[in-house]
């Protein structure tokens, strides 16, 4: 789980990129609090071969990335 709440873009994407490069997880959850981060992380994840689902948690968004 990556908690990227409080970070503005591009930091959430950078955090996800590092995790994907380091561990190549089959599933990764990312918590963000900014719609721009949802779009940018989703775009990166899709390009890296992940399916992305987004759950609106009110003030936050939970992205689940799956290979």
mmCIF file of the N, C-alpha and C atoms, coordinates in Angstrom:
data_MODEL
# 
_entry.id   MODEL 
# 
loop_
_atom_site.group_PDB 
_atom_site.id 
_atom_site.type_symbol 
_atom_site.label_atom_id 
_atom_site.label_alt_id 
_atom_site.label_comp_id 
_atom_site.label_asym_id 
_atom_site.label_entity_id 
_atom_site.label_seq_id 
_atom_site.pdbx_PDB_ins_code 
_atom_site.Cartn_x 
_atom_site.Cartn_y 
_atom_site.Cartn_z 
_atom_site.occupancy 
_atom_site.B_iso_or_equiv 
_atom_site.pdbx_formal_charge 
_atom_site.auth_seq_id 
_atom_site.auth_comp_id 
_atom_site.auth_asym_id 
_atom_site.auth_atom_id 
_atom_site.pdbx_PDB_model_num 
ATOM 1   N N  . UNK A 1 1  ? 0.853   -1.183 0.000   1.00 0.00 ? 1  UNK A N  1 
ATOM 2   C CA . UNK A 1 1  ? 0.000   0.000  0.000   1.00 0.00 ? 1  UNK A CA 1 
ATOM 3   C C  . UNK A 1 1  ? 0.892   1.237  0.000   1.00 0.00 ? 1  UNK A C  1 
ATOM 4   N N  . UNK A 1 2  ? 0.631   2.108  -0.948  1.00 0.00 ? 2  UNK A N  1 
ATOM 5   C CA . UNK A 1 2  ? 1.323   3.393  -0.994  1.00 0.00 ? 2  UNK A CA 1 
ATOM 6   C C  . UNK A 1 2  ? 0.331   4.452  -0.559  1.00 0.00 ? 2  UNK A C  1 
ATOM 7   N N  . UNK A 1 3  ? 0.676   5.202  0.466   1.00 0.00 ? 3  UNK A N  1 
ATOM 8   C CA . UNK A 1 3  ? -0.156  6.302  0.934   1.00 0.00 ? 3  UNK A CA 1 
ATOM 9   C C  . UNK A 1 3  ? 0.453   7.596  0.393   1.00 0.00 ? 3  UNK A C  1 
ATOM 10  N N  . UNK A 1 4  ? -0.138  8.103  -0.685  1.00 0.00 ? 4  UNK A N  1 
ATOM 11  C CA . UNK A 1 4  ? 0.375   9.313  -1.329  1.00 0.00 ? 4  UNK A CA 1 
ATOM 12  C C  . UNK A 1 4  ? -0.509  10.521 -1.036  1.00 0.00 ? 4  UNK A C  1 
ATOM 13  N N  . UNK A 1 5  ? -1.332  10.417 0.004   1.00 0.00 ? 5  UNK A N  1 
ATOM 14  C CA . UNK A 1 5  ? -2.164  11.562 0.381   1.00 0.00 ? 5  UNK A CA 1 
ATOM 15  C C  . UNK A 1 5  ? -1.269  12.710 0.839   1.00 0.00 ? 5  UNK A C  1 
ATOM 16  N N  . UNK A 1 6  ? -1.643  13.913 0.436   1.00 0.00 ? 6  UNK A N  1 
ATOM 17  C CA . UNK A 1 6  ? -0.880  15.084 0.833   1.00 0.00 ? 6  UNK A CA 1 
ATOM 18  C C  . UNK A 1 6  ? 0.232   15.432 -0.147  1.00 0.00 ? 6  UNK A C  1 
ATOM 19  N N  . UNK A 1 7  ? 0.491   14.570 -1.116  1.00 0.00 ? 7  UNK A N  1 
ATOM 20  C CA . UNK A 1 7  ? 1.517   14.842 -2.124  1.00 0.00 ? 7  UNK A CA 1 
ATOM 21  C C  . UNK A 1 7  ? 0.847   15.315 -3.408  1.00 0.00 ? 7  UNK A C  1 
ATOM 22  N N  . UNK A 1 8  ? 1.402   16.349 -4.009  1.00 0.00 ? 8  UNK A N  1 
ATOM 23  C CA . UNK A 1 8  ? 0.871   16.797 -5.295  1.00 0.00 ? 8  UNK A CA 1 
ATOM 24  C C  . UNK A 1 8  ? 1.680   16.160 -6.415  1.00 0.00 ? 8  UNK A C  1 
ATOM 25  N N  . UNK A 1 9  ? 1.084   16.112 -7.593  1.00 0.00 ? 9  UNK A N  1 
ATOM 26  C CA . UNK A 1 9  ? 1.770   15.523 -8.742  1.00 0.00 ? 9  UNK A CA 1 
ATOM 27  C C  . UNK A 1 9  ? 3.032   16.319 -9.037  1.00 0.00 ? 9  UNK A C  1 
ATOM 28  N N  . UNK A 1 10 ? 4.083   15.639 -9.396  1.00 0.00 ? 10 UNK A N  1 
ATOM 29  C CA . UNK A 1 10 ? 4.132   14.245 -9.859  1.00 0.00 ? 10 UNK A CA 1 
ATOM 30  C C  . UNK A 1 10 ? 4.519   13.235 -8.786  1.00 0.00 ? 10 UNK A C  1 
ATOM 31  N N  . UNK A 1 11 ? 4.591   13.618 -7.510  1.00 0.00 ? 11 UNK A N  1 
ATOM 32  C CA . UNK A 1 11 ? 5.094   12.708 -6.475  1.00 0.00 ? 11 UNK A CA 1 
ATOM 33  C C  . UNK A 1 11 ? 4.334   11.384 -6.366  1.00 0.00 ? 11 UNK A C  1 
ATOM 34  N N  . UNK A 1 12 ? 2.995   11.358 -6.408  1.00 0.00 ? 12 UNK A N  1 
ATOM 35  C CA . UNK A 1 12 ? 2.324   10.051 -6.335  1.00 0.00 ? 12 UNK A CA 1 
ATOM 36  C C  . UNK A 1 12 ? 2.753   9.109  -7.470  1.00 0.00 ? 12 UNK A C  1 
ATOM 37  N N  . UNK A 1 13 ? 2.925   9.653  -8.658  1.00 0.00 ? 13 UNK A N  1 
ATOM 38  C CA . UNK A 1 13 ? 3.361   8.832  -9.792  1.00 0.00 ? 13 UNK A CA 1 
ATOM 39  C C  . UNK A 1 13 ? 4.787   8.339  -9.554  1.00 0.00 ? 13 UNK A C  1 
ATOM 40  N N  . UNK A 1 14 ? 5.649   9.212  -9.071  1.00 0.00 ? 14 UNK A N  1 
ATOM 41  C CA . UNK A 1 14 ? 7.037   8.828  -8.795  1.00 0.00 ? 14 UNK A CA 1 
ATOM 42  C C  . UNK A 1 14 ? 7.077   7.716  -7.746  1.00 0.00 ? 14 UNK A C  1 
ATOM 43  N N  . UNK A 1 15 ? 6.256   7.814  -6.723  1.00 0.00 ? 15 UNK A N  1 
ATOM 44  C CA . UNK A 1 15 ? 6.207   6.788  -5.676  1.00 0.00 ? 15 UNK A CA 1 
ATOM 45  C C  . UNK A 1 15 ? 5.770   5.439  -6.260  1.00 0.00 ? 15 UNK A C  1 
ATOM 46  N N  . UNK A 1 16 ? 4.779   5.468  -7.139  1.00 0.00 ? 16 UNK A N  1 
ATOM 47  C CA . UNK A 1 16 ? 4.306   4.227  -7.767  1.00 0.00 ? 16 UNK A CA 1 
ATOM 48  C C  . UNK A 1 16 ? 5.371   3.678  -8.717  1.00 0.00 ? 16 UNK A C  1 
ATOM 49  N N  . UNK A 1 17 ? 6.005   4.544  -9.491  1.00 0.00 ? 17 UNK A N  1 
ATOM 50  C CA . UNK A 1 17 ? 7.062   4.106  -10.408 1.00 0.00 ? 17 UNK A CA 1 
ATOM 51  C C  . UNK A 1 17 ? 8.181   3.393  -9.657  1.00 0.00 ? 17 UNK A C  1 
ATOM 52  N N  . UNK A 1 18 ? 8.596   3.943  -8.525  1.00 0.00 ? 18 UNK A N  1 
ATOM 53  C CA . UNK A 1 18 ? 9.669   3.322  -7.737  1.00 0.00 ? 18 UNK A CA 1 
ATOM 54  C C  . UNK A 1 18 ? 9.264   1.944  -7.247  1.00 0.00 ? 18 UNK A C  1 
ATOM 55  N N  . UNK A 1 19 ? 8.042   1.817  -6.762  1.00 0.00 ? 19 UNK A N  1 
ATOM 56  C CA . UNK A 1 19 ? 7.568   0.523  -6.252  1.00 0.00 ? 19 UNK A CA 1 
ATOM 57  C C  . UNK A 1 19 ? 7.474   -0.504 -7.379  1.00 0.00 ? 19 UNK A C  1 
ATOM 58  N N  . UNK A 1 20 ? 6.954   -0.096 -8.517  1.00 0.00 ? 20 UNK A N  1 
ATOM 59  C CA . UNK A 1 20 ? 6.822   -1.010 -9.657  1.00 0.00 ? 20 UNK A CA 1 
ATOM 60  C C  . UNK A 1 20 ? 8.204   -1.450 -10.134 1.00 0.00 ? 20 UNK A C  1 
ATOM 61  N N  . UNK A 1 21 ? 9.137   -0.508 -10.225 1.00 0.00 ? 21 UNK A N  1 
ATOM 62  C CA . UNK A 1 21 ? 10.492  -0.840 -10.677 1.00 0.00 ? 21 UNK A CA 1 
ATOM 63  C C  . UNK A 1 21 ? 11.211  -1.749 -9.682  1.00 0.00 ? 21 UNK A C  1 
ATOM 64  N N  . UNK A 1 22 ? 11.042  -1.480 -8.395  1.00 0.00 ? 22 UNK A N  1 
ATOM 65  C CA . UNK A 1 22 ? 11.753  -2.234 -7.357  1.00 0.00 ? 22 UNK A CA 1 
ATOM 66  C C  . UNK A 1 22 ? 11.193  -3.639 -7.167  1.00 0.00 ? 22 UNK A C  1 
ATOM 67  N N  . UNK A 1 23 ? 9.863   -3.767 -7.067  1.00 0.00 ? 23 UNK A N  1 
ATOM 68  C CA . UNK A 1 23 ? 9.260   -5.037 -6.669  1.00 0.00 ? 23 UNK A CA 1 
ATOM 69  C C  . UNK A 1 23 ? 8.367   -5.699 -7.722  1.00 0.00 ? 23 UNK A C  1 
ATOM 70  N N  . UNK A 1 24 ? 8.008   -4.975 -8.782  1.00 0.00 ? 24 UNK A N  1 
ATOM 71  C CA . UNK A 1 24 ? 7.107   -5.498 -9.815  1.00 0.00 ? 24 UNK A CA 1 
ATOM 72  C C  . UNK A 1 24 ? 5.924   -6.255 -9.206  1.00 0.00 ? 24 UNK A C  1 
ATOM 73  N N  . UNK A 1 25 ? 5.138   -5.585 -8.345  1.00 0.00 ? 25 UNK A N  1 
ATOM 74  C CA . UNK A 1 25 ? 4.031   -6.283 -7.682  1.00 0.00 ? 25 UNK A CA 1 
ATOM 75  C C  . UNK A 1 25 ? 2.927   -6.687 -8.654  1.00 0.00 ? 25 UNK A C  1 
ATOM 76  N N  . UNK A 1 26 ? 2.273   -7.794 -8.362  1.00 0.00 ? 26 UNK A N  1 
ATOM 77  C CA . UNK A 1 26 ? 1.116   -8.223 -9.147  1.00 0.00 ? 26 UNK A CA 1 
ATOM 78  C C  . UNK A 1 26 ? -0.105  -7.379 -8.792  1.00 0.00 ? 26 UNK A C  1 
ATOM 79  N N  . UNK A 1 27 ? -0.138  -6.887 -7.552  1.00 0.00 ? 27 UNK A N  1 
ATOM 80  C CA . UNK A 1 27 ? -1.238  -6.054 -7.087  1.00 0.00 ? 27 UNK A CA 1 
ATOM 81  C C  . UNK A 1 27 ? -0.667  -4.970 -6.195  1.00 0.00 ? 27 UNK A C  1 
ATOM 82  N N  . UNK A 1 28 ? -1.158  -3.746 -6.374  1.00 0.00 ? 28 UNK A N  1 
ATOM 83  C CA . UNK A 1 28 ? -0.681  -2.622 -5.581  1.00 0.00 ? 28 UNK A CA 1 
ATOM 84  C C  . UNK A 1 28 ? -1.840  -1.684 -5.320  1.00 0.00 ? 28 UNK A C  1 
ATOM 85  N N  . UNK A 1 29 ? -2.013  -1.285 -4.063  1.00 0.00 ? 29 UNK A N  1 
ATOM 86  C CA . UNK A 1 29 ? -3.031  -0.308 -3.713  1.00 0.00 ? 29 UNK A CA 1 
ATOM 87  C C  . UNK A 1 29 ? -2.350  1.036  -3.469  1.00 0.00 ? 29 UNK A C  1 
ATOM 88  N N  . UNK A 1 30 ? -2.985  2.095  -3.982  1.00 0.00 ? 30 UNK A N  1 
ATOM 89  C CA . UNK A 1 30 ? -2.442  3.443  -3.860  1.00 0.00 ? 30 UNK A CA 1 
ATOM 90  C C  . UNK A 1 30 ? -3.551  4.350  -3.353  1.00 0.00 ? 30 UNK A C  1 
ATOM 91  N N  . UNK A 1 31 ? -3.281  5.075  -2.282  1.00 0.00 ? 31 UNK A N  1 
ATOM 92  C CA . UNK A 1 31 ? -4.241  5.990  -1.692  1.00 0.00 ? 31 UNK A CA 1 
ATOM 93  C C  . UNK A 1 31 ? -3.805  7.415  -2.010  1.00 0.00 ? 31 UNK A C  1 
ATOM 94  N N  . UNK A 1 32 ? -4.683  8.169  -2.675  1.00 0.00 ? 32 UNK A N  1 
ATOM 95  C CA . UNK A 1 32 ? -4.390  9.560  -3.029  1.00 0.00 ? 32 UNK A CA 1 
ATOM 96  C C  . UNK A 1 32 ? -5.575  10.435 -2.640  1.00 0.00 ? 32 UNK A C  1 
ATOM 97  N N  . UNK A 1 33 ? -5.332  11.742 -2.588  1.00 0.00 ? 33 UNK A N  1 
ATOM 98  C CA . UNK A 1 33 ? -6.409  12.658 -2.218  1.00 0.00 ? 33 UNK A CA 1 
ATOM 99  C C  . UNK A 1 33 ? -6.600  13.764 -3.258  1.00 0.00 ? 33 UNK A C  1 
ATOM 100 N N  . UNK A 1 34 ? -6.174  13.478 -4.486  1.00 0.00 ? 34 UNK A N  1 
ATOM 101 C CA . UNK A 1 34 ? -6.221  14.483 -5.542  1.00 0.00 ? 34 UNK A CA 1 
ATOM 102 C C  . UNK A 1 34 ? -6.627  13.821 -6.861  1.00 0.00 ? 34 UNK A C  1 
ATOM 103 N N  . UNK A 1 35 ? -7.630  14.385 -7.526  1.00 0.00 ? 35 UNK A N  1 
ATOM 104 C CA . UNK A 1 35 ? -8.125  13.795 -8.776  1.00 0.00 ? 35 UNK A CA 1 
ATOM 105 C C  . UNK A 1 35 ? -7.037  13.778 -9.857  1.00 0.00 ? 35 UNK A C  1 
ATOM 106 N N  . UNK A 1 36 ? -6.180  14.777 -9.874  1.00 0.00 ? 36 UNK A N  1 
ATOM 107 C CA . UNK A 1 36 ? -5.074  14.806 -10.839 1.00 0.00 ? 36 UNK A CA 1 
ATOM 108 C C  . UNK A 1 36 ? -4.164  13.597 -10.622 1.00 0.00 ? 36 UNK A C  1 
ATOM 109 N N  . UNK A 1 37 ? -3.903  13.251 -9.376  1.00 0.00 ? 37 UNK A N  1 
ATOM 110 C CA . UNK A 1 37 ? -3.070  12.083 -9.063  1.00 0.00 ? 37 UNK A CA 1 
ATOM 111 C C  . UNK A 1 37 ? -3.760  10.802 -9.530  1.00 0.00 ? 37 UNK A C  1 
ATOM 112 N N  . UNK A 1 38 ? -5.089  10.734 -9.395  1.00 0.00 ? 38 UNK A N  1 
ATOM 113 C CA . UNK A 1 38 ? -5.833  9.559  -9.870  1.00 0.00 ? 38 UNK A CA 1 
ATOM 114 C C  . UNK A 1 38 ? -5.589  9.379  -11.368 1.00 0.00 ? 38 UNK A C  1 
ATOM 115 N N  . UNK A 1 39 ? -5.720  10.459 -12.122 1.00 0.00 ? 39 UNK A N  1 
ATOM 116 C CA . UNK A 1 39 ? -5.551  10.386 -13.574 1.00 0.00 ? 39 UNK A CA 1 
ATOM 117 C C  . UNK A 1 39 ? -4.116  10.030 -13.955 1.00 0.00 ? 39 UNK A C  1 
ATOM 118 N N  . UNK A 1 40 ? -3.141  10.672 -13.309 1.00 0.00 ? 40 UNK A N  1 
ATOM 119 C CA . UNK A 1 40 ? -1.738  10.449 -13.673 1.00 0.00 ? 40 UNK A CA 1 
ATOM 120 C C  . UNK A 1 40 ? -1.242  9.066  -13.263 1.00 0.00 ? 40 UNK A C  1 
ATOM 121 N N  . UNK A 1 41 ? -1.610  8.605  -12.070 1.00 0.00 ? 41 UNK A N  1 
ATOM 122 C CA . UNK A 1 41 ? -1.213  7.258  -11.636 1.00 0.00 ? 41 UNK A CA 1 
ATOM 123 C C  . UNK A 1 41 ? -1.886  6.216  -12.535 1.00 0.00 ? 41 UNK A C  1 
ATOM 124 N N  . UNK A 1 42 ? -3.156  6.442  -12.873 1.00 0.00 ? 42 UNK A N  1 
ATOM 125 C CA . UNK A 1 42 ? -3.870  5.509  -13.751 1.00 0.00 ? 42 UNK A CA 1 
ATOM 126 C C  . UNK A 1 42 ? -3.213  5.431  -15.117 1.00 0.00 ? 42 UNK A C  1 
ATOM 127 N N  . UNK A 1 43 ? -2.808  6.569  -15.646 1.00 0.00 ? 43 UNK A N  1 
ATOM 128 C CA . UNK A 1 43 ? -2.154  6.605  -16.960 1.00 0.00 ? 43 UNK A CA 1 
ATOM 129 C C  . UNK A 1 43 ? -0.825  5.846  -16.921 1.00 0.00 ? 43 UNK A C  1 
ATOM 130 N N  . UNK A 1 44 ? -0.026  6.115  -15.888 1.00 0.00 ? 44 UNK A N  1 
ATOM 131 C CA . UNK A 1 44 ? 1.253   5.399  -15.760 1.00 0.00 ? 44 UNK A CA 1 
ATOM 132 C C  . UNK A 1 44 ? 1.025   3.893  -15.622 1.00 0.00 ? 44 UNK A C  1 
ATOM 133 N N  . UNK A 1 45 ? 0.101   3.519  -14.738 1.00 0.00 ? 45 UNK A N  1 
ATOM 134 C CA . UNK A 1 45 ? -0.144  2.102  -14.466 1.00 0.00 ? 45 UNK A CA 1 
ATOM 135 C C  . UNK A 1 45 ? -0.629  1.381  -15.715 1.00 0.00 ? 45 UNK A C  1 
ATOM 136 N N  . UNK A 1 46 ? -1.509  2.008  -16.468 1.00 0.00 ? 46 UNK A N  1 
ATOM 137 C CA . UNK A 1 46 ? -1.987  1.402  -17.702 1.00 0.00 ? 46 UNK A CA 1 
ATOM 138 C C  . UNK A 1 46 ? -0.851  1.164  -18.683 1.00 0.00 ? 46 UNK A C  1 
ATOM 139 N N  . UNK A 1 47 ? 0.046   2.128  -18.792 1.00 0.00 ? 47 UNK A N  1 
ATOM 140 C CA . UNK A 1 47 ? 1.198   1.988  -19.668 1.00 0.00 ? 47 UNK A CA 1 
ATOM 141 C C  . UNK A 1 47 ? 2.166   0.916  -19.205 1.00 0.00 ? 47 UNK A C  1 
ATOM 142 N N  . UNK A 1 48 ? 2.147   0.623  -17.897 1.00 0.00 ? 48 UNK A N  1 
ATOM 143 C CA . UNK A 1 48 ? 3.029   -0.398 -17.325 1.00 0.00 ? 48 UNK A CA 1 
ATOM 144 C C  . UNK A 1 48 ? 2.368   -1.779 -17.311 1.00 0.00 ? 48 UNK A C  1 
ATOM 145 N N  . UNK A 1 49 ? 1.162   -1.875 -17.907 1.00 0.00 ? 49 UNK A N  1 
ATOM 146 C CA . UNK A 1 49 ? 0.511   -3.174 -18.031 1.00 0.00 ? 49 UNK A CA 1 
ATOM 147 C C  . UNK A 1 49 ? -0.430  -3.533 -16.893 1.00 0.00 ? 49 UNK A C  1 
ATOM 148 N N  . UNK A 1 50 ? -0.829  -2.565 -16.094 1.00 0.00 ? 50 UNK A N  1 
ATOM 149 C CA . UNK A 1 50 ? -1.746  -2.822 -14.979 1.00 0.00 ? 50 UNK A CA 1 
ATOM 150 C C  . UNK A 1 50 ? -3.173  -2.432 -15.351 1.00 0.00 ? 50 UNK A C  1 
ATOM 151 N N  . UNK A 1 51 ? -4.124  -3.197 -14.836 1.00 0.00 ? 51 UNK A N  1 
ATOM 152 C CA . UNK A 1 51 ? -5.530  -2.815 -14.873 1.00 0.00 ? 51 UNK A CA 1 
ATOM 153 C C  . UNK A 1 51 ? -5.762  -1.976 -13.628 1.00 0.00 ? 51 UNK A C  1 
ATOM 154 N N  . UNK A 1 52 ? -6.487  -0.886 -13.745 1.00 0.00 ? 52 UNK A N  1 
ATOM 155 C CA . UNK A 1 52 ? -6.672  0.033  -12.626 1.00 0.00 ? 52 UNK A CA 1 
ATOM 156 C C  . UNK A 1 52 ? -8.148  0.154  -12.292 1.00 0.00 ? 52 UNK A C  1 
ATOM 157 N N  . UNK A 1 53 ? -8.466  -0.010 -11.011 1.00 0.00 ? 53 UNK A N  1 
ATOM 158 C CA . UNK A 1 53 ? -9.816  0.289  -10.542 1.00 0.00 ? 53 UNK A CA 1 
ATOM 159 C C  . UNK A 1 53 ? -9.698  1.403  -9.505  1.00 0.00 ? 53 UNK A C  1 
ATOM 160 N N  . UNK A 1 54 ? -10.684 2.295  -9.519  1.00 0.00 ? 54 UNK A N  1 
ATOM 161 C CA . UNK A 1 54 ? -10.659 3.465  -8.637  1.00 0.00 ? 54 UNK A CA 1 
ATOM 162 C C  . UNK A 1 54 ? -11.902 3.440  -7.769  1.00 0.00 ? 54 UNK A C  1 
ATOM 163 N N  . UNK A 1 55 ? -11.694 3.577  -6.480  1.00 0.00 ? 55 UNK A N  1 
ATOM 164 C CA . UNK A 1 55 ? -12.799 3.623  -5.522  1.00 0.00 ? 55 UNK A CA 1 
ATOM 165 C C  . UNK A 1 55 ? -12.781 4.980  -4.840  1.00 0.00 ? 55 UNK A C  1 
ATOM 166 N N  . UNK A 1 56 ? -13.888 5.707  -4.939  1.00 0.00 ? 56 UNK A N  1 
ATOM 167 C CA . UNK A 1 56 ? -14.020 7.026  -4.314  1.00 0.00 ? 56 UNK A CA 1 
ATOM 168 C C  . UNK A 1 56 ? -14.351 6.830  -2.841  1.00 0.00 ? 56 UNK A C  1 
ATOM 169 N N  . UNK A 1 57 ? -13.468 7.297  -1.967  1.00 0.00 ? 57 UNK A N  1 
ATOM 170 C CA . UNK A 1 57 ? -13.645 7.134  -0.511  1.00 0.00 ? 57 UNK A CA 1 
ATOM 171 C C  . UNK A 1 57 ? -14.039 8.455  0.149   1.00 0.00 ? 57 UNK A C  1 
ATOM 172 N N  . UNK A 1 58 ? -14.692 9.338  -0.604  1.00 0.00 ? 58 UNK A N  1 
ATOM 173 C CA . UNK A 1 58 ? -15.045 10.642 -0.047  1.00 0.00 ? 58 UNK A CA 1 
ATOM 174 C C  . UNK A 1 58 ? -13.958 11.649 -0.363  1.00 0.00 ? 58 UNK A C  1 
ATOM 175 N N  . UNK A 1 59 ? -13.101 11.928 0.599   1.00 0.00 ? 59 UNK A N  1 
ATOM 176 C CA . UNK A 1 59 ? -12.001 12.870 0.383   1.00 0.00 ? 59 UNK A CA 1 
ATOM 177 C C  . UNK A 1 59 ? -10.806 12.201 -0.282  1.00 0.00 ? 59 UNK A C  1 
ATOM 178 N N  . UNK A 1 60 ? -10.775 10.884 -0.257  1.00 0.00 ? 60 UNK A N  1 
ATOM 179 C CA . UNK A 1 60 ? -9.639  10.132 -0.799  1.00 0.00 ? 60 UNK A CA 1 
ATOM 180 C C  . UNK A 1 60 ? -10.101 9.196  -1.915  1.00 0.00 ? 60 UNK A C  1 
ATOM 181 N N  . UNK A 1 61 ? -9.121  8.696  -2.663  1.00 0.00 ? 61 UNK A N  1 
ATOM 182 C CA . UNK A 1 61 ? -9.366  7.722  -3.719  1.00 0.00 ? 61 UNK A CA 1 
ATOM 183 C C  . UNK A 1 61 ? -8.428  6.538  -3.506  1.00 0.00 ? 61 UNK A C  1 
ATOM 184 N N  . UNK A 1 62 ? -8.975  5.338  -3.631  1.00 0.00 ? 62 UNK A N  1 
ATOM 185 C CA . UNK A 1 62 ? -8.170  4.126  -3.531  1.00 0.00 ? 62 UNK A CA 1 
ATOM 186 C C  . UNK A 1 62 ? -8.046  3.532  -4.927  1.00 0.00 ? 62 UNK A C  1 
ATOM 187 N N  . UNK A 1 63 ? -6.821  3.490  -5.422  1.00 0.00 ? 63 UNK A N  1 
ATOM 188 C CA . UNK A 1 63 ? -6.546  2.885  -6.723  1.00 0.00 ? 63 UNK A CA 1 
ATOM 189 C C  . UNK A 1 63 ? -5.992  1.495  -6.480  1.00 0.00 ? 63 UNK A C  1 
ATOM 190 N N  . UNK A 1 64 ? -6.528  0.514  -7.180  1.00 0.00 ? 64 UNK A N  1 
ATOM 191 C CA . UNK A 1 64 ? -6.018  -0.847 -7.099  1.00 0.00 ? 64 UNK A CA 1 
ATOM 192 C C  . UNK A 1 64 ? -5.466  -1.205 -8.477  1.00 0.00 ? 64 UNK A C  1 
ATOM 193 N N  . UNK A 1 65 ? -4.172  -1.503 -8.504  1.00 0.00 ? 65 UNK A N  1 
ATOM 194 C CA . UNK A 1 65 ? -3.468  -1.853 -9.733  1.00 0.00 ? 65 UNK A CA 1 
ATOM 195 C C  . UNK A 1 65 ? -3.268  -3.354 -9.735  1.00 0.00 ? 65 UNK A C  1 
ATOM 196 N N  . UNK A 1 66 ? -3.680  -4.016 -10.831 1.00 0.00 ? 66 UNK A N  1 
ATOM 197 C CA . UNK A 1 66 ? -3.520  -5.471 -10.933 1.00 0.00 ? 66 UNK A CA 1 
ATOM 198 C C  . UNK A 1 66 ? -2.927  -5.824 -12.292 1.00 0.00 ? 66 UNK A C  1 
ATOM 199 N N  . UNK A 1 67 ? -2.003  -6.765 -12.274 1.00 0.00 ? 67 UNK A N  1 
ATOM 200 C CA . UNK A 1 67 ? -1.412  -7.286 -13.524 1.00 0.00 ? 67 UNK A CA 1 
ATOM 201 C C  . UNK A 1 67 ? -2.328  -8.337 -14.083 1.00 0.00 ? 67 UNK A C  1 
# 
